[in-house]
Amino acid sequence: MSRPLLRGLSGGGGRLSGGGARSLLCKEYFQYSPQGKDSRNGNCYEVRSPASAGAAASTSRSRKGMAFLLIKIGLALIVVLAFFGSLYWSISIVATSRVDILRGHRRLQEQLFTDLSEIGELYLGIAKPKELEFCPPELENYVPCYNMSAHLDSGDSYVDGVEYERQCIRESANVQGCLILPPMNYRIPLRWPTGTDFIWKDNVKITGQEFTLGSLTKRMMVEDEHISFRSDSLMINGVEDYSHQIAEMIGLRSGSNFNKAGVRNVLDIGCGFGSFGAYLFSKQLLTMCIANYEVSGSQVQVTLERGIPAMIASFTSKQLPYPHLSFDMVHCAQCGIDWETKDGVFLLEVDRLLRPGGFFVWTSTVNTQRSLRDKENRKKWMFMHDFAENLCWDMLSQQDETIVWKKTSKKKCYNSRKSGPDICGKSQDTESPYYNQLRPCVGGTRSRRWISIESRTPWPSRAQLNSTELSVYGVHSEDIFEDSMKWKSGVQNYWSLLSPLIFSDHPKRPGDEDPSPPFNMQRNVLDMNAQFGGFNAALLDAGKSLWVMNVVPTIAAANYLPLILDRGFLGVRHDWCEAFPTYPRTYDMVHADGLLSLETRQKHKCSLLKLFLEVDRILRP
């Protein structure tokens, strides 16, 4: 057992057996034990005489004084050494790193000056409306990179009112820009999902020439102030039968079974007015509509007004801004592309985008028996047949105008071909190109993402990849979990702030009943810096019936667009110093987490004012 009386005593030069200590202890203990023994352990302590005790006390005080003196001298030495050590360290730092310190300080000053300039520019732009003017009415549908004034004047690059080639030119910093106003009779879109089938006529630029039955994907009817894409007429509802036909050609019972065949992401080329994508959306499929820029009657503008995913893109001379192996199905229904031109390079681009085991659906009047009597049409058909075979595509079925091919999931097929395009070299096989020149070779075969659509996790489980699947992208499951937790909380916070707006009174079609809560007015979101696509995943987990355009900036430290697409989401690469390929007033929400931090770290960064002008152009009123 411990002895409490010993704590704090240091007689006899710090030795517990010293005489002074022994005298005190024995005196204390003898009060309790007359036999001179410790009542605790039976030990007897010696009790010295008074003279002996006095001498011992004198010696103890002398030693204590000496000890205190030595401690004072030691502390003084430590202080002196610490002072000179610190001085030497400071001198050495200055001598060895003075240039680096000055450079770092200068960089901080420059960054501070630049940031303040940008903030001042933005502030002055808002505070002085005269400096930020409204665009003229003729630019209400202005799309930079396509509405080039030189082209509008000369007519170059235009065919039948369509400008095909994207041409982005970075304007001088002195060019202020202007705010694009909506059309005079613009009205807030109808509630989702009612707005999928009915849109306000004045919200899009369209002429009387488009109000025809046209092709299957361009059918619509005018009802007073509305444009309707759904009716009791079979001529309008033919898209449903068409989807069932494609499902049967693949080997499925109905269009509701596309997910069972591994189909989730669909690329719809020349999508008409988005009716095919609207139907597939109701079946848990995401369809990205792409079409050329059009001055009026735009397929992309009308499709986005309906709330269906779309963006301006075309098969001309550049690769599309998607990674290879990104889509489970590519669809072309009278899309107007001459696949036989340029030695089949457009078909090679389709092959690059298709995942192994994916489907290419081609619907064209060229495919009918009557059309094949024409020599030119027969030549086109034979080219398609032979080239598809050389791409290792298996023709599954043909019904009337529609043919379905299935891309091989076996790489060894390319080695057994007798003829056909070469496999892309490593330098040509860029996983996520950004409008690079089209490659006349087969791409994607070197990718670790070469996994057949049948072997992929079906939707919706696909959104949560396991650790083995994530390793393909160099991502750890802990990173995804942390990102997921962040955005689940973020969505709750966002929606708590937006609830008064989302649940407010909103235009509805006459006669329609109020939707059952929780309905939301956000049909689509543009995420300007999507990272892992965590915001998209959190919105779906929260039960939000919308879709997200996940954008991975070209300046991002890591490109996770392949991961985003493989999770079953939509996305694209983009340089935010350029205009996004969409029409004005096409997104309900723009999300920009961390984007400004990325931009400010760039050597040649974009103007914040122009970036906010672009956001204003994209947002719906």
Summary of the structure (lengths in Angstrom):
residues: 621
radius of gyration: 37.8
end to end distance: 82.1
largest distance: 137.4
contacts: 1806
relative contact order: 0.09
helix: 42%
strand: 14%
